Amino acid sequence: PIFSHCCPGHSTLPEAMEEEDDPLFSNLDLFLFTLIIGLIVYWFMSRKKAEPIPEFKKMPMTRETSFIEKMKKTGRNIVVFYGSQTGTAEEFANRLSKDAQRYGMKGMAADPEEYDMCELSRLSEIDNSLAIFCMATYGEGDPTDNAQDFYDWLQEHDGELDGVNYTVFALGNKTYEHYNAMGVYVDKRLEELGAKRVFDLGMGDDDGNLEEDFVTWREQFWPAMCEHFGVEASGEDSSIRQYELKEHNDINMNKVYTGELGRLKSFDIQKPPFDSKNPFLAPVTVNRKLNKAGDRYLMHLELDITGSKMRYDSGDHVAVYPTNDTTIVTKLGQVLGVDLDTVISLNNLDEESNKKHPFPCPTTYRTALTHYLDIMHPPRTNVLYELAQYATDIKDQENMRKMASSSPEGKALYQSFVLEDHRNILAILEDIPSLRPPIDHLCELLPRLQARYYSIASSSKVHPNSIHVCAVLVEYTTRTGRLTKGVATNWLKNKVAGDNGHKSIVPMYIRKSQFRLPFKASNPVIMIGPGTGIAPFIGFVQERGWLKEQGKEVGETVLYFGCRHKNEDYLYQEELEEAEKKGVITQLNVAFSRDQEQKVYVQHLLRANKEDLWRQIHKDNAHIYICGDARNMARDVQTAFYEIIEELGGVTRAQATDYIKKLMTKGRYSQDVWS
C-alpha cells in the first residue's frame, strides 16, 4: 500500500524537468521519498537487530537471579533454599542460615522462585559449599507454590550435579497420604543427578512436634558439618541480630504501611491482577450462623468479587488475610511499656539480602502486631532462646535456654509449658515477669501472620461475582485458664455484612486447586464431606444443577454428609434437600453421629451402600471426592473403600490398596483434607 500511494507523486517528474525554474522535487515528493527511505532503513535495522534482543533481555536477568554470584560477592558458602506455603520452612531456613555464623561459616536463605536453579551445578566453584533444602509438602504430595518451578526443573533436568554437597529437611504431616513427599523427592532426585548427600534427610512431622523434629535434626547436623568441613564451632552463642531498628519521628504518614502486603497504598487504589502479594478487598455481603443449636458456631460468609476480574472454579480455595485481636495487641504494648504508634523500620544489616525488612516498613508497632506478625501461635524454641538474655531472673534465663535445647528435660519442659499449655507470646511474658525484651527484637523474631485457606462453597457458574465460605469458630480454654480464640475464624465471625455506610472487607485471593469435577458431566460423582468438609460439595452440587439446566447429560451425584445431630448442625439442610427433590443429588446419605446410642459416621454409610458404590466405581467410572479431617475421617473412609473393593472385587488388601492408588493417579480419587 505504501508504493501505491507514491505512484501519483512520481508522475510529476517529467513536467518538473521541463520547467527549469521549478524545484527538481516537489515537497510532496521529498516527503514521500524520505518516508520510503526511512521505512526501508527501519525495516533493515529492525531485521538485523532482531537476533541479539533476547540476549540483551536476558543479561540483567542472569545477574539478578544468580545465587552463585551473590554468594561469591558476599563470601558465603552455605545457601538454604526453602519451599514454604505457610512460612514455617522459610523460618527454618532463616534459622539455619543464621546458625552458620555460629560455626564460622556464612549462610543465606533463598527462595528458589527468585533464583535460577540451573546454577546449582556451579555450587562446587565455591570452597566448602553446601546447599540445604527445607522443603514443605502441600496438598496431595505437591510442591509449595514457590517451589513449583524448581520441582519442574528437577523432573526435566538430567545434567550433572557432581561436587555439589547437599542435605534436606522435609516438613510435612503424618496424617496425610503423601507424607513429606516433596522433601523425599528432592533428597532422592539430587542424589540421582550426582550431588553428594552430606547429612541424612530430616523428617519433620507437624502432627507430632515439628519444632522438636527440627531442633533434634539441627543439633546433629551442625557437628557433622563441622567435622565434614574441618571447622570448629566459634562458640559464639550470643544472639545475632539480623535487623536494626530505625525510628521515624518526622515522616509523611502517606509513606507508612497500614497493613498492605506488597505495594504501598494498594488497599486504597486496587489494581488487578490480585494474588498473595496484592489481595483483593472483598466486601462481605452475607454472614450468617449455619447451625441451629449446639455449643459450636458454624458460619456461612459471602464475599463480593465484582470488578476484580478474578475467576474461580468449583473446588478452588479462597485465601484470606486475617488480623490479630486488637485487645491482645494492646496488652502486648502495655506489658512491654511501649507506644505502639511509634513509626519504625527494621532494616536488614546484610545489605546484599533480597529481604530488606521482616515485614513491610516503615510501619507502626501496632500495625506490625495486628497485620504482619503471628502473635497467637506458641513461639518456637529459637524465639525463647534469643529472648532469654533479656530475663533479669537468672532462673528464668536458664529455663528458657533449656526449653530451646535438645536435652530430654528441655524438650519435655517446652512440650508442657509452651505447647500443651498453648502459651502464646503474651502468655509467656505474663507468666515470666522478669522477661521484658525490647519490642523491636521481638518483632524481628516472631513469624509472619499467614493467609488462611478455605474451600470455596459455591460455583462460579451460579455465583460468578461471589465467593462463599463455610467455617467453624475455633475457641477453647487452655490449661492455664486462658480463653484462646482462632485468629481467622473470630475475625471472620465479626465481619458484619451489609451496607450501612461501612462495608466489612476481607483481603483475599484465589488459589487454584486440583480438586475438580470430572471433565465429562455424565461421569458419576461420589462426594464425602462431613462437617465443614461439605464446603466444596455445595459448589459441586450447584454446578451439576446448572449443567442439568443447560440440558447436559449429568451422571449420578451422590453425597455422603455427616454431623452430630439432625436438629443442631445439619449444614445447608434446605439447599441439599431441595437439590435432592430436583434430582440434582441422586442420593443424599447423612450420618448423624450422636442421634442414637451407637455412633454412626460416613464410613458406616459407605459400607451399607457397598454394592452401589462398587458398581459406580468399577463399572460406571465414578469420581470419588473426600473433604474434611485428615487425621481420622479421610483415613477411615479410605479403609472402608479398601474393604469394599476387597470383598466385592474379590481381591487381597494389597490389591485393593493398589486399586485406590491407580484411581488417584487417574484423578478419580481426590482429597481436600486438613488436620
N, C-alpha and C positions, 0 to 999 in steps of 0.2 A: 504494500500500500504506500510506502514511503516514496517509491520511484514513480508511481502513477501520479502522485501529486507534483513531482518535479518536472514531468514532461512539458506541460504548457510553458513553464518558465524558460526552458531551453529553446523553444520555438522562436523566441525573440532574438536569438543570436545573429542571424544574417542581417536583420534590419539594423541592429546596433552597429555592425561593422560598416555599413554603407554611410551612416551619418557620423563623420569624424568628430563633430562637436560633442556628441553624446558620450557618456562614460561607456567603457567597454562592457562592464557588467552592471545590470540594474541592481538596486538594493535588495530586491526580492531574490535575484539570482545569487547574490553574495550570501544572503541569509540561508538559502536552501543548500548552497554548496557547502557552507560551513557546517550546517546541520548534518549533511551526509558524511562529510569527513569526520566530524565529531562522533557520529554513531559508529562508523567503521572502526575508528581508533578505540572507542569504548568497548565494542564487541571483541576486538582483537586483544585488548588489555585484559578484559574480564575472563576471556578464554584462557589466556596464558596464566593468569593468577589463580585460576580455579584449583590447581593441584595443591599448592602449598597451604591453602587455607586451613584444612583440618589440623595440620601440624601446628600452625600458628595458634589455633584454638587450644590445642592440647597442652602446649608448653606450660602456661600458668597452672593448668590443672595438675600436671605431674608434680610441679613444685609444691603446690598446696597439699597434695594428698600423699606425699612420700613420708611415711613414718621413719624410714631408714635415714633420710637426710636430716630429719628433725633430731633423731637420736644421736647422729654423728655431731651435729651442730651443738647440741647441749650436753654432750658427754654422757649419754645414758646407755646402759647395756641391757636393761630389762624393760620389756613392753608387756602390759597387761591388757588384753582385749576382753571386752565384755559383751555378751548377748543378754540384754536386760529388757523385761517388759514392765516390771513393777518397781524397778530401781534397786533391788537387792544385789543383783550381780554387779551392777555399777558400783555400788557401795563397797562390796568385797574387793573389786578391782582397785578402787582408790586406797583401800587399807593395805593391800599387797604392795602397791607402788610406793606407798609411804614407808612401809616396812623396810624396803630395800635400803633406805638411808641408814637404818639401824645396823645394817650388815655391810656397811662400806660400799654399797652399790648405788646406782641411780636408776630409778624406775619412772615409767609414765603410764597412766591409764589411757586407753584408747578405744574409741567407738569404731568398730570395723566399717560402719557406714560412711565414716568421714575419710577413710584412707583407702589407698589402692592395695588390696590384699595380695595382688600378684607379686608385690615386693617382698613377700615373706621369704622367698628363696634367697634374697640378698642379706638376710639377717646374719649369716656367717661372716659377712665383711666386718662385723663389729666383734671385737675380742670379748670372750666370756659372756656372750649374749644369750638371752633366754626369752622365749615368748610364753606367757602364761595366759590361759584362756578360762575365763569364768563364764560358763555357758548355761543359761537357763533354758528349760524346755517349756513350750507354750502349747496350749490346745492339745491336739491329738498327736503328740510327739513332734510338733513343728518347731522350727526356729522362731526366736522372737523377731519382731518387725525389723529391728536394726541389724540383725544377723542374717537376714534372708539372702542378701547378695553374696555374703561370704559363704553361706551354705551352698548356693548355686555354683559358686566358683569351685568349691571343694569337689562337688559332684562332677563338674565338667573338666576340671584340671587334671592333667596327667604328667605335669612337669616334675622336676627333681627338687626335693627339699633337703638334700644331703647337707649335713653340717648345721642344720637348724635344731637347736635344743628347745624342747617344749614340755609343758605339763598342763593338765586340765583339771579344773574343779567344776563339777556339774551341780546345778541347782534344780531340784525337782520335788515331786511329791509322790510317795509310795502308793497312795490310793489310786493314782492314775494308771491306766493300762500301759502307757509308754513312758514308764518311769525313767527320767534322765536321758531320754533318747538322744537329745541333741549333744549333750556332753560326751556320751558314749561314742556317738558317731564321729565327732571331731577328734577324739582321742585315737580312735581306730584308723580314721582316714589319714591323719597326719603321718602316722607310722607307715601306712601303705605308700605314701608319697615320698618316703625316705627320711623323714625327720626323726630325731632321736628323743625318745621319751626319757627325761632325766628324773622324773618322780611319778609315782603311781597316781592314776586317776582318783580324784576325791569325789565321793558321792554325798551330796547334801540332801537331806530329806526334810521338807517343810512340814510333813505330817508328824514328824517326831520333833527334833530340836535342830533346826538348820544352823543356828548360831554355834551350837556345840560341835556339830559336824565340821563346820568351817574352822573353828578355833583348833580342834584336835588335829585336823589335816595340816593347818598352817604351822603349828608348833613342831611338827615332824618335818615339814617341808624345808624350813629355813636352815636348820642344822645340816640337812642333807645337801642343800645348795652350797653352804659354806665349804663343806667337805669336797663337793664336786669341783668348785672353782678355786679351792685352796685359799679361801679368805677367812678372816676371823671376824666375829661379831664385834662391832665397835663398843658394845656395852652402853651405847647412847640410848638409854631407855626413857629419857625425858620426853615430854610431849613436843611434837614438832608441828608448829602452826603452818597451815597451808595458805591462809588468807590474812591480810592485815586490815584493820578497821580504819575507815575514814568517816568522820562525822561531818555532815554538811550543815553549817549554821545558817548560810545565806544562799539558798538555792531556789530557783524558779520551780514552783510546785508542778508545773506542766511537764517537767523533766523527770518527775518521780513516778516510779511504777506503783500501781494501786491494785495489783492482782493479775495483770496481763502476763501471759506466759512467754510471748515472743516479742512482737512489735509493740513499742510504747504507744499508748492510746488506741490499741487495736479493739478495745471494748467500746470506745466512743465512736470510732469510724470503722465499721465492719467491712472487710473486703474478702471475697472468696479467692481461692479455694479454702475450705475450712478443714483443719486437721489437728493433730495433737499440739502443735505449736501455735495454732490460730483457731481456737474453738469458736463455734457459733453461739451467740447468746439467745437461747430459745425461750420464749415466754411460756409459762405454764398455763394451759387453758383448762385443765381438769386435774383435780387432786382429791380423790375420794377413798374412803375406807372400803376395803373389799369384803372383809369378814363381818358376819352378823353378830358374833359374840365370841367369847373365849378370852384368854389372857394375852393373846398376841395381837399385834397390829399389822395388818397387811394392807398395802395401798396400791392404787392404780393412778398413774400420772400420765397426762398427755402433753407433749411438747410440740409447739408450733414451729415448723421449719420453713414456713412460707418465705420465699425470696432468697433462700440460702443457696439455691442451685444444688442442694445435696440430694443424692438418690440413695435409696436403700432397698435391699431385698429381704424377704421373709427369712429369718434365721440369722441376720446380721446382729451385731452388738452395738449398743449406744454407749459411748464412754462419757462420763460426766465428771467435772472437776468440782468437788465439794469444798467447803471452807470449814475450818475448825470452830468449835463452840466459843463464842466471844467471852463467856464467863471464865473459861479456863485460861484463855489468852490474858485476860485482865489479871487473874490470880497469879499467873507466872510473873507478870510485871511487878505485882505487889511483893511477892516473895523475894524477888531479886532486887527490889528497890530501884526500878528503872522507869524513866519516862519513855513509854512505848512509842510516842510520836516523834522521837528523835529520828531525823533522816540520816541514813548511813549507807555506806558501800563497803562490802567486803571484797577486797581486790587480791587476786592470786599473786603470791610472792614469786611464782615462777612465770616470768613474762612470756615465755615461749608456749605456755599451756593454751590449748584451744578453749579451755573453760576459764573465762576471766573472773567469774563470780559463782558462788554456790547456788544462787538464785538471782532473778532479775534485780539489778541495782542501777541507780540509787532507789532505796525504798525506806519505809519506816520499820522499826522492830514489830510494830503492831501488824502491818501488812504481811511481813515475813512469817510471823507466827500464825496468822489467820489463813493466808492463802498458799504459802510456799513450803512450810515445814510440817513434818509429821510429828505432832506433839502427843498423840494418843497411843501410839504403838509402844509396847515396853522397849526401852532402849537396849541396843546391842552392847556387847561387852566392851567394845573399843571406846564407846562413849563414856562408860563408867571408868575405864582405865585412864582416859585423858582428863576426866573431870576430877579424879581422886586427889590430885595435887592441891585443889582448892579447898578441901575439907580441913578445917582448923583442928579437928579432933583426930589425933594420930590413929586411934582405933577405927574410926570411920574410913580413913585413908587405906588402912590395911585391908579392911573388909571389901572395899570397892575394888582394890587391886586383886584381891583373892578371887572375887567373882569373875574377873577377866582372865584368870589363869586357867590352865587345863588340868589342875590338880582335882582329884575326885571330890575333895571337900569344897573347893571353889565352884565346881560345876553344880554341885548339889545346892549350894547357897544361892547361886544365880537362878537355878531352876525354881527354887522355892520362893525366894524374896522378890524376884522380878517377874518370872513367867507365871507361876501358879497363883501368885497374889495379884496378877495383872496390874503391876505398878507402872504407870506412865511417868514421864519426866517430872510432872508436877508432884505426883505422889512420892517420888523418890526425894525430891527437895523438901517436901513436908516432913518426911519420916527420917531424914538425915539433916537435922537443923544446922549442923556445923558446915554443911556444904552450900556455899553461895558463890558459884562460878561467875566470871564476867559473862554477860549475856551474849556478847559477840562470839566468844569461843563456843558457847552452847549452840548458837545459830550455825556455826561452821560445822559442828559435829552431827546435828540432827539430820535424818534423811529427808528427802523431798516428799511432800504430800503427793500421792499418786492419783491418777484418774481411776474411777471405779467403772467396771463394765457390767452392763445388764443386757440380757437377751431381749430383743425388741418384740413386744407383744402386739404387733399389728402388721398388716400387709400394705405395701405401698400402692397396690392395685386398687385398694379400697380407701386408703388414707395417704394419698401422695404427699400431703403437706403436714402430716402429723406423725409423731413417733410415740408409741405407748410403752410405758414401763410398769412392771409389776414387781414390788419389793416387799420384804418383811422387815419390820423395825427391829434393830439389834439393841438390846438393853438388858443389863444384868448387874447384880450386886456382887462385888468381889469379896474375897475372904476378909479384907480389911474393912468391910462395911461401906465401901465407896460405890456409888451408882455410876456405872460406866455405860456410855451411850455410843453406838456405832456412828462414826463421823458422817458418812454419806446418807444413811437412811434417816437419821434425825434431821439432817439438813434438808433432805427431800420432803420429809413429813411437814416441815414448817414453811414450805413454799405455798403461799396462798394463791389459789387460782383466781382468774377473773381479771377484770379491767376497771378497777375503781381508781383510775389515775396512776396507780403504782403497780406495774407489772412485775411479778416474780419471775426472775430469769435463771436459766440453768446453762452454764457454759458446757458445750458438748460437741462431739464429732462422731462420725460413724466408723466403726471398724468392721471391715468385711470378714465374713466367716465362710467356712466350708460346709456349714450346716444348711443344706439346700434341698428343696423339694425336687423330686425326680423330673428330669427333662420332659419325659412323656407323662402327661397328666393321667393317662389311662393306667399307669402303674399303681397298684395299691400302696397305701402308706399306713404303717403301724407306729403310732406315737405314744410314748410312755413318759409321762411327766407329772409326778406327784408334787404337791405344794406349789411353790413359785416356779417349779420346773414346767408348769403349764404355759409359761410366757410365750416361747416361740410358736407353740402349737395353736395359740389364739390367732397368730398371724397366718399359720399354715391353713387353718380352717377357713379364715376369711378369704384367703387366696383360692382355695378349692371351690368355695361357694361362688366366687367371682368367675372362675373358669367355667363352672356349670352354667352360670347365667349367660356366658358368651356362646353357649351351645357346644362347648367342648365335651368330649367323652372323658369323664373323670372316674378313675378307679375307686375301689373301696377305700374309705377313710375311717380308720379305726383308732379310737383314743382310749388310753388307759390313764385315768387320773386317780390320785389318792389324797385324802385329807383326814383329819382326826374325826370330826363329827359332821354329819349332813347339815345340821341346823346352825353350825358355827362357821366353818371355814371352807365350805364348798365354793371355791373361787369361780367366778364367771358362770355360775349355775344357769342363769337365764339365757345367756348367749349360747352356751353349749346345748341346752335342751332345745332351744329354737333351731339350732343348726341340725340337730338330730331329727326334729319334726320335718324340716325341709329336705331331709335326705342327704344333706351335705356330709354330716357324720353318719356313716352307715352303721357304726356300732359304738355306743358310749358305755364304757365299763368304769365304774367308780368304786374304789375301795375306801370305806370309812373305817379307819383302823380301830377307833375306840368306841364304836357304837354297839359293840357286842362283847361278850366275855373274852373270846379268842380274838387276838389282833389279826386283822386282815390287811395285807399290803398288796401293791400292784403285782408283785411276782406271784401271789396266790391266784390272782385272776388270770394271769398268763397261763398258769398250769391248768386251770379249769377250762380254758379255751384252746387247749393244745392242738386238737385236730384241725380246727380252723386256722390257727397260726401256721401250722406245718404246711397246709395247702397254700396259704398266701405266700409263704416264703419260698417253698420248694417248687411249686407249680406256677404261681402267678407273678413271680418276680417282684415281690413286695420289697419296699424300702423300710428299714427299721430306724427309728429315731428315739434317742433317750436323752432326757434333760433333767438336771437336778443334782442331788447329792452324790458325790463320787465315792465317799467312804463306804457307805452301806448299800444304798439303793442300787446304784449302777452295777455294783458287784453282784448283788443278789439277783438282779434282773438277768445278768449275763449267765449266771449259774442256772437260772430257770430255763433259759434258751438251750444251754448245753444239755440239760436233762430231757427236754422235749425232742431235740434232734437225735439224742442217743436212743430214746425209746421208739419214736415214730420213724426214724431213719434207719433203725437197726444197726447203729454203729457204736464204736467204743468212745470213751470220753475224749481220748486224744484226737480221734477223727472229728468229733463234734466241735472241739476247740479249733481245729484246723478249718472246719466249715465256716465258723464265725469269722475267723481271720480272713478267709477268702472274700466273705461278704464285705468286710471292712475295706479290703484292697479295692474292691469294685465300687466302693462308695455307697453300699447298700446297708451298712450298719454304722450310723453316725452318732456320736455322743457330744453333748454340750454340757459338761459337768463341772462342778466346783466342789471344794472341800472346806 
